[in-house]
Amino acid sequence: MAALAVAAGSAISPAYRIQLLTSRRTTTCFAMMTQRSSFSSVTLHTAAKRSQVACSAKRDTIDKVCGIVKKQLAVDVDTPVKGETKFADLGADSLDTVEIVMGLEEAFGITVDETSAQEIRTVEDAATLIDKLVMDKED
């Protein structure tokens, strides 16, 4: 599955860069430069894998994390839990967050280091980290 990221250029030289992440190993970039004296152009190049994550977590990962969070925190069935939902907004304290991380480790067969676990605040944070750890585990 490909992900798409769009970034605007500077005010001096307007440009738009569209980044299509096609696999774990390559990134395809389309750069559109707009200048008054010339027509718009499109260039295509393949870049090496970057260490920065440019896309959000997969939908199925987010859905699975939402289910685990709801179960761990005994959240009411009618309470909406989405990617942007903060654990604290669901009444979770630091111990609850540790238990959530343990449940995620078990469900996804991964190990989350302490530093990364402390940075998890939302369902999206957890799902993005999980996708990264699963991808790293496969490499």
C-alpha positions as CSV (number, residue, x, y, z in Angstrom):
1,M,0.0,0.0,0.0
2,A,1.4,3.4,-1.0
3,A,1.2,6.5,1.2
4,L,1.2,10.1,0.0
5,A,2.7,13.2,1.5
6,V,2.6,16.7,0.1
7,A,4.8,19.6,1.1
8,A,4.8,23.2,-0.2
9,G,7.9,25.0,-1.2
10,S,9.4,28.3,-0.2
11,A,7.7,31.7,-0.9
12,I,10.6,32.7,-3.1
13,S,10.5,29.7,-5.4
14,P,7.1,28.0,-5.1
15,A,7.3,24.3,-5.4
16,Y,5.3,21.3,-4.4
17,R,6.8,18.0,-3.6
18,I,4.6,14.9,-3.7
19,Q,6.2,11.9,-2.0
20,L,4.8,8.5,-2.7
21,L,6.1,5.8,-0.4
22,T,5.8,2.7,-2.5
23,S,7.8,0.2,-0.5
24,R,10.0,-0.2,2.5
25,R,13.1,0.4,0.5
26,T,12.3,3.3,-1.9
27,T,10.5,6.5,-2.1
28,T,9.3,8.1,-5.3
29,C,9.2,11.9,-5.4
30,F,7.5,14.1,-7.8
31,A,8.7,17.7,-7.7
32,M,6.7,20.4,-9.4
33,M,8.4,23.7,-9.7
34,T,6.4,26.8,-10.6
35,Q,8.2,29.9,-11.9
36,R,6.8,32.9,-13.8
37,S,9.2,32.6,-16.7
38,S,8.6,28.9,-17.4
39,F,6.0,26.2,-17.6
40,S,5.5,23.8,-14.6
41,S,7.6,20.8,-14.8
42,V,7.5,17.4,-13.2
43,T,10.6,15.5,-12.3
44,L,10.8,11.9,-11.0
45,H,13.5,10.4,-8.9
46,T,13.8,7.5,-6.5
47,A,15.4,8.2,-3.1
48,A,16.9,5.9,-0.5
49,K,14.8,4.9,2.5
50,R,14.9,7.6,5.1
51,S,14.8,7.0,8.9
52,Q,12.0,9.5,9.3
53,V,8.4,8.1,9.1
54,A,6.5,10.0,6.5
55,C,3.2,8.3,6.8
56,S,0.7,7.5,9.5
57,A,-0.2,4.0,10.8
58,K,-2.2,1.5,8.8
59,R,-5.9,1.6,9.4
60,D,-6.0,-2.1,10.5
61,T,-3.3,-1.4,13.1
62,I,-5.2,1.6,14.4
63,D,-8.4,-0.4,14.7
64,K,-6.6,-3.3,16.5
65,V,-5.0,-0.8,18.9
66,C,-8.4,0.9,19.6
67,G,-9.8,-2.5,20.5
68,I,-6.9,-3.3,22.9
69,V,-7.1,0.1,24.5
70,K,-10.8,-0.2,25.0
71,K,-10.4,-3.7,26.6
72,Q,-7.4,-2.7,28.8
73,L,-9.2,0.4,30.1
74,A,-12.6,-1.2,30.3
75,V,-14.0,1.7,28.2
76,D,-17.8,1.7,27.6
77,V,-18.8,0.2,24.3
78,D,-20.4,3.5,23.2
79,T,-17.3,5.5,23.9
80,P,-15.6,6.4,20.6
81,V,-11.9,5.6,20.4
82,K,-10.1,6.9,17.3
83,G,-6.5,7.5,16.2
84,E,-6.3,10.9,17.8
85,T,-7.8,9.7,21.1
86,K,-5.4,10.4,24.0
87,F,-5.1,7.7,26.7
88,A,-5.4,10.3,29.4
89,D,-8.8,11.4,28.0
90,L,-10.0,7.9,28.6
91,G,-8.9,8.1,32.2
92,A,-5.6,6.2,31.8
93,D,-2.7,6.9,34.3
94,S,0.9,5.8,33.8
95,L,0.2,2.3,35.1
96,D,-2.6,1.9,32.7
97,T,-0.4,3.0,29.8
98,V,2.2,0.4,30.8
99,E,-0.5,-2.3,30.8
100,I,-1.7,-1.1,27.4
101,V,1.9,-1.3,26.0
102,M,2.2,-4.8,27.4
103,G,-1.0,-5.8,25.8
104,L,0.2,-4.3,22.5
105,E,3.5,-6.2,22.7
106,E,1.7,-9.5,23.2
107,A,-0.9,-8.9,20.5
108,F,1.6,-7.8,17.9
109,G,4.6,-9.9,18.9
110,I,6.9,-6.9,19.4
111,T,9.0,-5.4,22.2
112,V,8.7,-1.7,23.0
113,D,11.7,-0.1,24.7
114,E,11.0,2.1,27.7
115,T,11.9,5.4,25.9
116,S,9.5,4.7,23.1
117,A,6.8,3.6,25.5
118,Q,7.0,6.9,27.4
119,E,6.4,8.9,24.1
120,I,3.1,7.1,23.4
121,R,0.2,9.5,24.2
122,T,-2.5,8.6,21.6
123,V,-3.8,5.6,19.8
124,E,-2.1,6.9,16.6
125,D,1.3,7.2,18.4
126,A,1.0,3.5,19.5
127,A,-0.1,2.3,16.0
128,T,2.7,4.2,14.2
129,L,5.3,2.8,16.6
130,I,3.8,-0.7,16.2
131,D,3.9,-0.5,12.4
132,K,7.6,0.6,12.5
133,L,8.6,-2.1,14.9
134,V,6.8,-4.8,12.9
135,M,8.5,-3.5,9.7
136,D,11.9,-3.5,11.4
137,K,11.3,-7.0,12.7
138,E,10.5,-8.3,9.1
139,D,13.8,-6.8,7.7
